[in-house]
Amino acid sequence: MAKKSDNKIRVRYAPSPTGHLHIGNARTAIFNYLFARSHKGTFVIRIEDTDTKRNVEGGTKSQLENLKWLGVDWDEGPDVGGDYGPYRQSERKEIYQKYIDELLEKGLAYKSYLTEEQLTKMREDQEAHGQMPHYEYEFAGMTEEEKAAKIKEAEDAGLQPVVRFHVPHAKNYEWDDIVKGKVSIGSDTIGGDWVIQKRDGMPTYNFAVVIDDHLMEISHVLRGDDHVANTPKQLMIYDALGWEAPKFGHMTLIINTETGKKLSKRDESILQFIEQYRELGYLPEAMFNFITLLGWSPVGEDELFTRKQFIKIFDEHRLSKSPAKFDQKKLEWVNNQYVKTADVSEITDLVLGNLIEAKRIDAEPSTDEIQWVRHLTELYMPQMSYTQQIVDLSDVFFNQPEHLTDDEQKELADDDAKAAITDLKDKLEKITRFTATQIMAAIQSVRADTGVKGRKLYMPARIAATRTMHGPAIAETIELFGKEKALANIDKTLKEMN
């Protein structure tokens, strides 16, 4: 058997361009990335695009761009090259053919001429008799002459064959899984001889992945739990070609905390794709943090780490055996922690995009508008779980209600309210530099003049100047309305009170 280097750690993330970057795929990429970086190994990106019918336009671009956004980089791949390319399976067809021919010559694989209709009927008959669908050897009981005649008949009819691998009978395939421990699966549960090359000449996933992982010298394969059933088929190919298999680790499923069910692309109660979170204004550092803790836990109680800290503390033996719980509220909490401590300019840039998309400000805002949005961002940063929330949070600045609510009118019914509001109007009119500092000084002056204080002062002042009883810091909020609008609001409120 060919022997791998004992010390050289090489791992890969191998997406198929059949869709955009999903939370589960992102976790697989991040865990492989952290494993490679923590061991000073090599992280490889390989595009598995042999299923041409399911490939979507822009799928590869989405995968790579969103990984980069998350802060994941790689040492080898289709965009950066490397010594083990090509890094797209569609460009490795000749490589696969060499090993398919080798298995055919050894008699470990053979050409199968059953049509899709025949295979469908075979499965239907098996199900009718209470059997699990499986492939039954089409040349069973035939002599070599009969088999040759059957093949000639199929070829004369122009049938394109697939190539199937001969599955050994009653053999156990075992491996020591990094996450799950000892795993053993019998060959008789596989479903019979399986296809390694399709009619169009492209290899199947379970065959191509073995060839690629061996030739690229992949030492460890970390992937989702749904790949456990694929592992015996892959081990068969390693055995047949006399190669040593990498170490496997199958990460636990991710489940929806609300439903208890596996996170599925059909589950519409949770956003599934990284770019959806980007559009909502989640931060890449927060997403990286949250995803890393889906099925992996650090030592201690801390939950917030930088990427460099994760690399330093990552230990593959702390990958969980229990399902990882995707908690949307927890993700919002994590992102809020990052938003609160982020650079104001970074959050302002995201907020600008959100407000432009909502058509709240011009697509090409002026310098004054940008400065106003920066102040708005500073005001609401502590509250935002993600920046798209700014559209609702700041609605009062763009869509003021025509009438006050019953609760707001009750707040203004107090005998002292009108005097306080009237005095506030007078003092705000005299301010030359309409800043939060000057506005707060004016409110404090109203208290000194009228003796009204606490809620009886601040609530009427807020309602009168902003036309709502809810919002962040009162002086900063009034500043954002601007002098002209705040005074117009006060005039309108006083007229209603009269």
Stockholm file with secondary structure:
# STOCKHOLM 1.0

chainA/1-498         MAKKSDNKIRVRYAPSPTGHLHIGNARTAIFNYLFARSHKGTFVIRIEDTDTKRNVEGGTKSQLENLKWLGVDWDEGPDVGGDYGPYRQSERKEIYQKYIDELLEKGLAYKSYLTEEQLTKMREDQEAHGQMPHYEYEFAGMTEEEKAAKIKEAEDAGLQPVVRFHVPHAKNYEWDDIVKGKVSIGSDTIGGDWVIQKRDGMPTYNFAVVIDDHLMEISHVLRGDDHVANTPKQLMIYDALGWEAPKFGHMTLIINTETGKKLSKRDESILQFIEQYRELGYLPEAMFNFITLLGWSPVGEDELFTRKQFIKIFDEHRLSKSPAKFDQKKLEWVNNQYVKTADVSEITDLVLGNLIEAKRIDAEPSTDEIQWVRHLTELYMPQMSYTQQIVDLSDVFFNQPEHLTDDEQKELADDDAKAAITDLKDKLEKITRFTATQIMAAIQSVRADTGVKGRKLYMPARIAATRTMHGPAIAETIELFGKEKALANIDKTLKEMN
#=GR chainA/1-498 SS CBCCCSSCCEEEECCCTTSSCBHHHHHHHHHHHHHHHHTTCEEEECBCCCCTTTCCTTHHHHHHHHHHHHTCCCSBBTTTBCTTCCCBGGGCHHHHHHHHHHHHHHTSEEEECCCHHHHHHHHHHHHHTTCCCCCCCTTTTCCHHHHHHHHHHHHHTTCCCEEEECCCTTCEEEEEETTTEEEEEEGGGSCSSEEEECTTSCBCHHHHHHHHHHHTTCCEEEEEGGGGGGHHHHHHHHHHHTBCCCEEEEECCEEETTTCSBCCTTCTTSCCBHHHHHHHTCCHHHHHHHHHTSSBCCSSSCCCCCHHHHHHHCCGGGBCSSCEEECHHHHHHHHHHHHHHSCHHHHHHHHHHHHHHTTSSCSSCCHHHHHHHHHHHHHHTTTCSSGGGHHHHTGGGTSCCSSCCHHHHHHHTSTTHHHHHHHHHHHHHTCSSCCHHHHHHHHHHHHHHHCCCTHHHHHHHHHHHHSCSCCSCHHHHHHHHCHHHHHHHHHHHHHHHC
#=GC SS_cons         CBCCCSSCCEEEECCCTTSSCBHHHHHHHHHHHHHHHHTTCEEEECBCCCCTTTCCTTHHHHHHHHHHHHTCCCSBBTTTBCTTCCCBGGGCHHHHHHHHHHHHHHTSEEEECCCHHHHHHHHHHHHHTTCCCCCCCTTTTCCHHHHHHHHHHHHHTTCCCEEEECCCTTCEEEEEETTTEEEEEEGGGSCSSEEEECTTSCBCHHHHHHHHHHHTTCCEEEEEGGGGGGHHHHHHHHHHHTBCCCEEEEECCEEETTTCSBCCTTCTTSCCBHHHHHHHTCCHHHHHHHHHTSSBCCSSSCCCCCHHHHHHHCCGGGBCSSCEEECHHHHHHHHHHHHHHSCHHHHHHHHHHHHHHTTSSCSSCCHHHHHHHHHHHHHHTTTCSSGGGHHHHTGGGTSCCSSCCHHHHHHHTSTTHHHHHHHHHHHHHTCSSCCHHHHHHHHHHHHHHHCCCTHHHHHHHHHHHHSCSCCSCHHHHHHHHCHHHHHHHHHHHHHHHC
//
